Amino acid sequence: MYEKEIKRYEQAVTTFEEVVARPMGEEQYRQRAEILFSCHSCAIEGNTFSVDDTRALYEQGLGYRPVGKSLLECQEMADHLAAYEWMHQHLDHPFDVELLQTLNRLVTLNTLAYKAKGAEPGAFTTVDMAAGDTIFGDHEALVARVPALMQSTAQAMAEGRQHPLVIAARFHGFYEYLHPFRDGNGRTGRLLSNFILLYFGKPELIIRKEDRQQYISALRQIRTEHTDEYLISFFFSKATEQLEDDIRQKRKATPPMCFF
């Protein structure tokens, strides 16, 4: 399955690395990815920071607070940037429960107290969860499945029989189905999906806020139709479109020498 999607994606990856990533340099490329990914991942959860706002916060820290933004939004974005950087510094960490809980703790470190009083960042939920119009199952039963999900994903990564985007999408779908934390499940899950892609040396996937409804719909199919096919297709589609858009932007920004 997904032969056509894989071929198009891999072609885009090869061209992207040659045309965009390598000429940009590792540090500048990583900074751009951090800003874009953090901005859009938080925006999916309701944060109103723009890319420019996120870049300014990245450069200035919490000394920067854009007009019209709440202190909670500023701290949420700062926490996400910190979690992203920690992840990149620990790409050799085993894909296990400790990694999961550490990233969730960092993502919610300074905001959870305002959203769920008494809850501990990085600790699994002690109550049943809901998000939007979705009611999740018994929290004890779902949390109990987390170690098996992490272990099976780590095994799939080690075996390398499935395409990295398939592994990342399948993990993400099942993880969001379990929804094991009081807050930050989406941000944590998207970070871990990119951990998987980085493990295989692939570009990170940035699910943009404009694609939120399509993304949520693809996740919902796992619960309603018991299939992750829609989410896998969504991952391939958005990852490839993202790479191809960046390639076009780079080429368009490098016109021939003709000034008159």
SENUZA-98253 format. One line per field, with one value per residue (C-alpha): residue in one letter; residue number from 1; x, z, y. Coordinates in nm, 2 decimals. Each point is the difference from the previous one (the first is absolute). Layout:
N
type = c(A ...)
seq = c(NUM ...)
east = c(X ...)
up = c(Z ...)
north = c(Y ...)
//
This chain:
260
type = c(M Y E K E I K R Y E Q A V T T F E E V V A R P M G E E Q Y R Q R A E I L F S C H S C A I E G N T F S V D D T R A L Y E Q G L G Y R P V G K S L L E C Q E M A D H L A A Y E W M H Q H L D H P F D V E L L Q T L N R L V T L N T L A Y K A K G A E P G A F T T V D M A A G D T I F G D H E A L V A R V P A L M Q S T A Q A M A E G R Q H P L V I A A R F H G F Y E Y L H P F R D G N G R T G R L L S N F I L L Y F G K P E L I I R K E D R Q Q Y I S A L R Q I R T E H T D E Y L I S F F F S K A T E Q L E D D I R Q K R K A T P P M C F F)
seq = c(1 2 3 4 5 6 7 8 9 10 11 12 13 14 15 16 17 18 19 20 21 22 23 24 25 26 27 28 29 30 31 32 33 34 35 36 37 38 39 40 41 42 43 44 45 46 47 48 49 50 51 52 53 54 55 56 57 58 59 60 61 62 63 64 65 66 67 68 69 70 71 72 73 74 75 76 77 78 79 80 81 82 83 84 85 86 87 88 89 90 91 92 93 94 95 96 97 98 99 100 101 102 103 104 105 106 107 108 109 110 111 112 113 114 115 116 117 118 119 120 121 122 123 124 125 126 127 128 129 130 131 132 133 134 135 136 137 138 139 140 141 142 143 144 145 146 147 148 149 150 151 152 153 154 155 156 157 158 159 160 161 162 163 164 165 166 167 168 169 170 171 172 173 174 175 176 177 178 179 180 181 182 183 184 185 186 187 188 189 190 191 192 193 194 195 196 197 198 199 200 201 202 203 204 205 206 207 208 209 210 211 212 213 214 215 216 217 218 219 220 221 222 223 224 225 226 227 228 229 230 231 232 233 234 235 236 237 238 239 240 241 242 243 244 245 246 247 248 249 250 251 252 253 254 255 256 257 258 259 260)
east = c(0.00 0.09 0.25 -0.09 0.00 0.34 0.15 -0.12 0.11 0.34 0.06 -0.10 0.23 0.30 -0.06 -0.09 0.33 0.20 -0.18 -0.12 0.14 0.38 0.05 -0.18 0.24 -0.09 -0.05 -0.22 -0.20 -0.07 -0.10 -0.24 -0.16 -0.02 -0.18 -0.24 -0.08 -0.05 -0.22 -0.23 -0.01 -0.11 -0.24 -0.18 -0.08 -0.12 0.31 -0.02 0.37 0.11 0.32 0.15 -0.11 0.15 0.33 0.02 -0.07 0.27 0.25 -0.09 -0.15 -0.28 0.13 -0.22 -0.37 -0.20 -0.29 -0.33 0.15 -0.05 0.28 -0.13 0.05 0.35 0.10 -0.16 0.20 0.32 -0.06 -0.05 0.33 0.18 -0.16 0.10 0.36 0.02 -0.12 0.26 0.27 -0.12 -0.07 0.20 -0.25 -0.19 -0.35 -0.17 -0.23 0.26 0.05 -0.38 -0.04 0.30 -0.12 -0.35 0.15 0.20 -0.30 -0.23 0.25 -0.11 -0.36 -0.16 -0.07 -0.23 -0.19 -0.02 0.05 0.18 0.12 0.38 0.18 0.11 -0.22 -0.27 -0.36 -0.20 -0.34 -0.17 0.07 -0.19 0.11 -0.25 -0.29 0.21 -0.04 0.29 -0.03 0.08 0.32 0.15 -0.05 0.14 0.31 0.07 0.05 0.26 0.31 -0.11 -0.04 0.34 0.16 -0.17 0.09 0.37 0.00 -0.14 0.26 0.28 -0.12 -0.05 -0.24 -0.26 0.05 0.09 -0.31 -0.22 0.16 -0.04 -0.36 -0.10 0.17 -0.17 -0.34 0.01 0.16 -0.26 -0.27 0.15 0.03 0.19 0.07 -0.21 0.13 0.25 -0.09 -0.01 0.33 0.17 -0.12 0.11 0.35 0.03 -0.11 0.28 0.24 -0.08 0.06 0.33 0.11 -0.02 0.17 -0.32 -0.12 -0.24 -0.37 -0.17 -0.38 -0.11 -0.29 -0.17 -0.03 -0.14 -0.35 0.14 0.24 -0.26 -0.23 0.28 0.05 -0.37 -0.01 0.21 -0.28 -0.30 0.12 0.28 0.26 0.31 0.00 -0.13 0.27 0.28 -0.12 -0.02 0.36 0.13 -0.20 0.10 0.36 0.04 -0.19 0.22 0.32 -0.11 -0.12 0.33 0.18 -0.22 0.05 0.38 0.01 -0.23 0.22 0.30 -0.08 0.23 0.23 -0.22 -0.06 -0.13)
up = c(0.00 -0.04 -0.28 -0.20 0.31 0.11 -0.34 -0.02 0.36 -0.04 -0.32 0.18 0.30 -0.23 -0.19 0.33 0.16 -0.31 -0.07 0.34 0.30 -0.07 -0.15 0.30 0.25 0.30 0.26 -0.21 -0.13 0.35 0.13 -0.29 0.07 0.37 -0.05 -0.26 0.17 0.34 -0.14 -0.19 0.26 0.27 -0.24 -0.05 0.37 -0.02 0.06 -0.21 -0.05 -0.36 -0.15 0.06 0.36 0.05 -0.16 0.23 0.31 -0.12 -0.03 0.30 0.24 0.24 -0.01 -0.31 0.03 -0.32 0.04 0.05 0.10 0.35 0.23 -0.01 -0.38 0.04 0.26 -0.20 -0.31 0.21 0.15 -0.34 -0.13 0.31 -0.06 -0.37 0.09 0.27 -0.25 -0.26 0.27 0.09 -0.33 0.13 0.28 -0.01 -0.13 0.33 0.27 0.16 -0.33 -0.03 0.35 -0.02 -0.31 0.14 0.32 -0.20 -0.22 0.30 0.26 0.06 -0.12 0.14 0.33 -0.17 -0.20 0.24 0.36 0.20 -0.31 -0.03 -0.33 -0.16 0.23 -0.16 0.05 0.30 -0.15 -0.32 -0.29 -0.26 -0.28 -0.20 -0.08 0.06 0.32 0.06 0.18 0.35 0.08 0.20 -0.28 -0.26 0.21 0.06 -0.38 -0.03 0.07 -0.26 -0.26 0.07 -0.01 -0.32 -0.17 0.12 -0.15 -0.33 -0.01 0.07 -0.27 -0.26 -0.21 -0.02 -0.15 0.26 -0.07 0.04 0.34 0.10 -0.10 0.16 0.32 0.00 -0.07 0.28 0.24 -0.04 0.04 0.34 0.10 0.32 0.14 0.14 -0.26 -0.28 -0.17 -0.35 0.04 0.16 -0.27 -0.28 0.16 0.02 -0.35 -0.11 0.23 -0.20 -0.33 0.13 0.11 -0.37 -0.12 -0.15 0.00 0.28 -0.08 0.08 0.02 -0.07 0.18 -0.34 -0.02 0.35 -0.10 -0.25 0.27 0.27 -0.25 -0.08 0.37 0.05 -0.27 0.24 0.25 -0.23 -0.28 0.19 -0.27 -0.01 -0.38 -0.01 0.24 -0.19 -0.32 0.17 0.12 -0.34 -0.17 0.23 0.04 -0.38 -0.06 0.26 -0.16 -0.36 0.12 0.15 -0.31 -0.22 0.24 -0.01 -0.38 -0.05 0.24 -0.22 -0.33 -0.30 -0.03 -0.20 0.16 -0.30)
north = c(0.00 0.37 -0.08 0.32 0.21 -0.13 0.06 0.36 0.07 -0.15 0.19 0.32 -0.08 -0.05 0.33 0.19 -0.10 0.09 0.33 0.13 -0.17 -0.05 0.35 0.16 -0.16 -0.22 0.27 0.24 -0.29 -0.14 0.35 0.04 -0.34 0.07 0.33 -0.13 -0.32 0.16 0.27 -0.23 -0.28 0.24 0.18 -0.33 0.01 0.36 0.21 0.32 0.06 0.08 -0.13 0.35 0.00 -0.34 0.10 0.31 -0.21 -0.25 0.28 0.21 -0.25 0.11 0.35 0.02 0.01 0.10 0.23 -0.18 -0.33 -0.14 -0.09 -0.36 -0.01 0.14 -0.26 -0.28 0.09 0.03 -0.34 -0.15 0.15 -0.14 -0.35 0.01 0.09 -0.27 -0.26 0.10 -0.03 -0.35 -0.17 -0.30 -0.05 -0.33 0.03 -0.08 0.12 0.22 0.19 0.04 0.13 0.23 0.17 0.04 0.15 0.25 0.09 0.07 0.10 0.36 -0.02 -0.31 0.16 0.25 -0.27 -0.29 0.10 -0.26 -0.19 -0.07 0.06 -0.32 -0.22 -0.21 0.11 -0.11 0.08 -0.09 0.24 0.19 0.24 0.20 -0.23 -0.31 -0.21 -0.24 -0.33 -0.11 0.18 -0.29 -0.25 0.25 0.10 -0.37 -0.04 0.28 -0.22 -0.26 0.28 0.14 -0.34 -0.11 0.33 -0.03 -0.35 0.12 0.27 -0.25 -0.24 0.27 -0.21 0.27 0.35 0.26 0.20 -0.30 -0.08 0.37 0.02 -0.33 0.09 0.34 -0.13 -0.26 0.24 0.26 -0.27 -0.08 0.37 -0.08 0.35 0.28 0.25 0.02 -0.34 0.15 0.20 -0.30 -0.24 0.22 0.04 -0.38 -0.05 0.23 -0.19 -0.31 0.18 0.14 -0.34 -0.10 0.32 0.14 0.36 0.09 0.02 0.33 -0.04 0.35 0.18 0.04 -0.38 -0.04 -0.12 -0.26 -0.12 -0.03 -0.18 -0.25 -0.07 -0.04 -0.28 -0.22 0.01 -0.01 -0.23 -0.18 0.07 0.22 0.01 0.36 0.12 -0.17 0.15 0.34 -0.03 -0.09 0.28 0.28 -0.11 -0.01 0.32 0.17 -0.11 0.09 0.34 0.08 -0.11 0.22 0.29 -0.04 -0.02 0.29 0.21 -0.07 0.18 0.02 0.30 0.23 0.34 0.20)
//
